[in-house]
Amino acid sequence: MDFNVKKLASDAGVFFTRAVQFTEEKLGQAEKTELDPHLENLIARADCTKNWTEKILRQTEVLLQPNPIDHTGARIEEFIYDKLEKKLPSRTTNAELLGQYMLDAANEFGSGTPYGSTLITVGEYQKRLGTAEREFLQTSATTFLTPLRNFLEGDWRTISKERRLLENRRLDLDIGKARLKKAKQAEAKAAAAPDFQETRPRNYVLSASASAAEHELRVAQTEFDRQAEVTRLLLEGISSTHLNHQRCLQDFAEAQATYYAQCHHFMHELQRELNRCANAVSTPHQSATCPNPVSAAFPSGPPSPGTIVPNSASNKPKTLSMEQTQLPITGTRKAKVLYDYDAHDSSELSLLADELITVYTVPGMDPDWLVGERGNEKGKVPVTYLELLS
């Protein structure tokens, strides 16, 4: 083991001298070299960037993984796989797990029973929602969380290291200034004393000490200027960091929009499937009292024209009677399509969002559907996908 005692003693001496200089500056007993105003502004801007990046990263992680215990476990798992240089496996989402429980329950109750078939339908859509959530989490981690972590764990560590080095160079510079000042004062005091024969060697020593202090100060000033330039170049790179984080933020917002659009689409599809199943098995007497689980569980989204919203204080949601849901349509009228819709059979008409079509109703038709026409194409369309125009 190469143990250099002289170097250790020298480093300890430098550390002690810097500590003394720093303490005297804090107590107002020593002068402090001020940094360039531009450099000071860059440092303040970098600190602000670091602090807000940490807060945004932490809160985004909470948003994507609300449970603190799960979040901590996920970070530990991610750290272990990163150290092992292996790809992190996809985590099953809560919605996927719920959907699988529903499918397993349907097998127990019987898939041919009304409850079992409904469990299968809802379970499949829950798994779709879970898959969409998992894709959203993976996309967000790749396009948003990872760049923010890379900045904090990479670029910011480099900046912090160079800033600490700059602070040490500044302390060395101020120490050199203080030593030169003391040497000059001692030399001037000796020069003002009576020129006795015995004081001449001492004057030579003081002059040599002042010259050495001047040399040390020049070296310290050069190292400080060089380190200040290196630090300035690194801090000016914060502007590029802002641009990169701006692009990442746009990608994150786009991933959110895609995820919520998928959820909205799946919920409308689930509502249509459950309504179709209810209409297929209900008798006329049951249709007035059969509960509509989707209307109660998912109140968001465009309601059918003429639909009456149930009282929020009621604990038992009810579907509306035929008289309440009958659309007040006479003849034909225009309608704007709100969402894309894919026809499930030849009797239906596929729709594209924002297009205008002609719609009308026929006697005895399901009130949740209309007949839509687009040129020579005609077919049934769901009312919840339309905005009727006057």
C-alpha angles and dihedrals in degrees: 000000000000104000110179106197094183093054091046091051091046093050090048090051092050091048092050092048092050091048090053091048092048092049093049090050091053090049092048093244097116136044119251126210109234119222123239110280091236090053091047090053091050091051092050091048091049092050090050091050092050095048096048093042089056092049094046092047093048094047093046089054089051090050093051095040108025097177107085092207093051090045093053091047091049092052092049091048090048091050093050094049090046091054090047089050091233130133115260110244119237114266120228110244124227091247091054090049091049091050091051091050089053092051091049090049090051090055089053096047095038126264091235094062120091092244093045094049091048090050089053093050095048092040093055092051091046088056090050089052090049092050090051090049092050091051090049092051092049093048092047092049092050101041102033117013097043096053091049092050091046090056094050095042097038121021095028093051090053091049092048091050093051092046091054089049090050090052090052091049090051091051090050089050093051091046089053091050091050092049093049091048092053092046091051092048092050091047092049091048092051091047091054093052121094110282099244120168093244094055096058097083089049091053090053090052092050092049091050090048091052091049091051090049090052091051092049090049092052091050091048092048092051093050092046093051091048093049092046089055092049091049092047092054091050093048092049086059088071087085089062089048090055091052091049092049090047091057090046090051091053090050090050092051090048091051089051092050091050092048095049091045090054091049091049091050093048092050092052090047090050091049091051093048093049092046090050091050091047092050091048096054103030124099120218090259092050095047092071095054106025109117117242104218096188096051089053099041098042108036093162121093133058112317121215114269110264093021115142114220111230121239110274090221092062115100095198113062114209132196117240123255122251091259092054097047098041108119115236093232123142118181118334130327139172123264133189117224112234100188139015114267129189116210113239096203142003092275092064131072122227115231137206122208117260096014122127121233137172116248137184139161132236129211115276094015122143106266090225090064138058134189110252129197129197111175106302093346120097135172147124118298129188115251093221090066094057141074109207113222124212 
